[in-house]
Amino acid sequence: MRTVTYKGRDYYLLQDAYINGDCYTAVAEDDEGGEYIIAWDFADDFDPHGDEEGDACDWDNPTSVTRID
């Protein structure tokens, strides 16, 4: 399970990130079982129609975390 850190807190991805409008998102949980949406903005030069997904975002630095439960 991949771990992402945001503002000093760890989140554990429950799925692979996917394109959701103008960013990538994935569902994750914290150590207490709370569920969250993790979001990553596209890199400035990313073309979702031709570039590799590995280059889409700064995967080590999500742009937002929103609690969903």
C-alpha positions in Angstrom: 0.0 0.0 0.0 1.4 3.4 -1.0 1.7 6.0 1.6 1.4 9.8 0.9 2.3 12.5 3.4 0.4 15.8 3.4 1.1 18.5 6.0 3.0 16.0 8.1 0.2 13.4 8.2 0.4 10.0 6.5 -2.4 8.7 4.3 -2.6 5.2 2.8 -4.0 5.0 -0.7 -6.8 2.5 -1.2 -6.7 2.7 -5.0 -4.6 4.0 -7.9 -5.0 7.6 -8.7 -7.2 8.4 -11.7 -7.9 11.5 -13.8 -10.8 13.4 -12.3 -11.4 16.6 -14.3 -8.3 18.8 -14.1 -6.4 16.7 -11.5 -5.7 13.2 -10.3 -7.5 11.8 -7.3 -7.5 8.7 -5.1 -9.3 7.5 -2.0 -7.1 7.0 1.0 -7.4 6.4 4.8 -5.5 7.6 7.8 -4.2 5.6 10.9 -7.6 6.0 12.5 -9.6 4.6 9.5 -10.9 8.0 8.3 -11.4 8.2 4.5 -10.1 11.0 2.4 -9.8 12.1 -1.2 -6.2 12.9 -2.1 -5.7 15.2 -5.1 -2.7 16.0 -7.2 -2.7 18.9 -9.8 -1.3 18.2 -13.2 2.3 19.3 -13.9 2.3 22.5 -16.0 3.6 20.8 -19.1 1.5 17.6 -18.8 -0.7 16.6 -21.8 -3.3 14.0 -20.6 -3.8 12.8 -24.2 -0.2 11.9 -24.9 2.2 12.0 -21.9 2.9 9.1 -19.5 0.9 9.2 -16.3 4.1 8.9 -14.3 5.0 12.4 -15.4 1.5 13.8 -14.8 2.0 15.2 -11.2 4.4 15.5 -8.4 3.2 12.3 -6.8 5.1 12.9 -3.6 3.3 16.2 -3.0 -0.5 16.1 -3.2 -2.2 19.4 -3.5 -5.2 18.7 -1.2 -6.7 16.2 1.2 -10.4 16.2 1.9 -12.2 14.0 4.5 -15.2 12.1 3.0 -16.6 10.3 6.0 
